[in-house]
Amino acid sequence: MLQEIEQRKEKAPSGRNTSDLTKQTSNSQEYRKKNEMENLKDVFCAFPGCETNLGTQFSLECATCHQWYHGSCIDVSREIAFSMDY
């Protein structure tokens, strides 16, 4: 019986769901966050005097001017940001 299980594991998938299972793209929150951070790596904080790369720091986009700011530069924590209505 153990041998049959091993053979089923080694058998190539068949049927309508036979996409290459080794190349699946993750849709997890972690993957999306990493992808978003990659998109922001060339974006700079618009706060006067800061103007450094957003990097991996918590950042917010202004709904009015669409400029990005470090949360620490504008004194807004994650908790405050998530409680805001926008």
N, C-alpha and C positions, 0 to 999 in steps of 0.2 A: 504494500500500500504506500509506503514512504517513497518507493521508487516511482510510482505513478504520479505522486504529487510533484516530485522533482522534474519529471518529464513535462508536466503541464506548465510549470514555471518557465522552462526553457523553450517551449513552443511559441512561435511567432503569433501575435494576435491576428485574428481574422474576423471578418464581418464588417458591418458598416462603420464601426468606430475604430478603424485601424490606423488612425493618424499616428505619426511617429511620437510615441509617448515620451521619448527622451528629450524632445525639444519643446516641451510645454512651457508657455510663458506664465509666470506667476502673476495673479491679479491681487495679490495680498496688499494690505495697507503698507507694509514695509517696502514692497517693490515700488508702489506708487510714490511714496515719500522719497525714496532714493532717486527716482526718475525726476521728480520735481526739483530736488536739490541740484541735480546735474544741470537742469535748465536754468537755475538761478546762479550758477557759479560765475557768470560774467556780469551779473547785475550788482550795482553798487548802491549803498545806502544814500538817500538824498538828504539826510539831515545835515544842515550846515556844520562844518567842522569834523564830521565823521568821514563820509565819502569813501568808506572801505567796502570791500567785497562782502556780500551778505553771507557767504560761506554756509556753515551749517547752523548759524544762530537763528533763533526764533525771529521771524520777520513778518511784517504786515504790508499789504498794498493799500494805499489810500484810495477809497472809493470815489473821491472827487478828482484828484490830479493823476491817479494811477502810478504814483511814484512808490518805490519800496523803501521801507525804513526798518532798522533793527528795533525790536520791541524795547530793548534797553535804552536806545537813544531817545525814544518818545515816552518812556516811562509807562509802558503798557505790558503787563504780564500776560501769559497764556490764558490764565483764568479770566482776566478782565476782557481780553479779546474774544474769548468764546462766549462770554455773557452779553456781548454787544449785539444790538439789532442793526443790521445793515441791509 
